[in-house]
């Protein structure tokens, strides 16, 4: 059993965002691309990719069922960052709202069904 867990912990799940591999995750570690590592802590894309990595971790550890998919990871990250009640109201300035939430604007629009 211990060998099986050790092998499972070594599995690298590539995290693809906007058409490129931006990180890899295991059940216990996250490896960011050099580009993302240089970003400031509150950078929306960095935050979003980190949450996608959390989804991969939760799948690999058995906390969430099924296999990893980037679409599911994006939905997980959007759900973590965007309050559901915000999706029920009209947005006056999506870019300003996205900045305030530290979420990529296209992900905010996607969560609202416009992206």
N, C-alpha and C positions, 0 to 999 in steps of 0.2 A: 504494500500500500504506500509506503514512504517513497519508493522509487517512482511509482505512478505520479504522486504529487510533485516530486522533484522534476520529472519530465514535463508535467503540465505547467509548472512555474517557469520553465525555460521557453515555452512556446511564445514566439513574438507575433503579435497581431499588428500588421501594418494599419495605420490610421490614415485614410486618404481624405483630404479636404480640398475642394476646388481643383480637382484633377491632379493633385500631386500628393505623394506620401509626405506627411508633415510630422509624423511621430510613429513610434511603435510602443506597444504596451505588452506587459506580461501580467500575470495575476498579482504581482507585487511591485513592479517597477514601470516607470514611464521614461521613454527616451525621445526627446524632442529634436527636431531638425535644428541645425545651426541657426537658421533664419529665425525660428520661433524663440530659441534660447536668448537671442539678442533683444527681443521685444520687451517693453516695460511691463510690469506686473499687471496692469489693468487693461492691456491691449485686448480688444474684443476677439480677434482671431485666436490669440493665445488662450484666452479663457475658454473659448468655444472648443478648441481642439483638446484642451485638458479635460473638459467634461466628456468629450467623445472617448478619451482614454479611460475615464472612470466607467463609462458604459462597458468598454471592452473588459476591464477588470471585473466588473460585476457579472458579466457573462462567464468569464473564465473561472471565477470562484464559485459559480453556481447560485449566486444571489438572484440572478435573472435567468429565465429559461431561454432555450434556443441558442442558435449560433450568432456570431457577430455579423452585422451588416452596417455599412456606413450610413444607410438611410435611417436605420433604427438608432444609431449613435447620434445622428444629427437631431432626430426627434427627441431623444433623451436630453441632449444639451439644451435644445430650445425650451423644453418643459422645465428644466432647472433654472433657466435664466429669465424667462418671460412669464410674468404673472398671468394666469388664465383670465382674470377679470379685465386685464388690459386688452385682451383679444376681442372682448365683447363691445368695446367702445370705438368710435371713430378716432383715427389719429390725425391730428392737425399737422404735425411735423415728424414723419417717421425717422428721419436722420437724427433729430434731436432726441427722440425717445430711445433710439438704438444706442446713442452715445451715453445717455443716462443709465441704461441697463448694462452697458459694456457688452453689447451683443452686435455681431455684424448686421448691418441694416438689411441685407438680403435675407438673412435668417428670420428677422422680425417680420418681413413681408411674407415669407414662406409660411410662418406660423399663422399669419392672418389669412392665408389662402390666396395671397396675391403674388406669390413668388414661385 
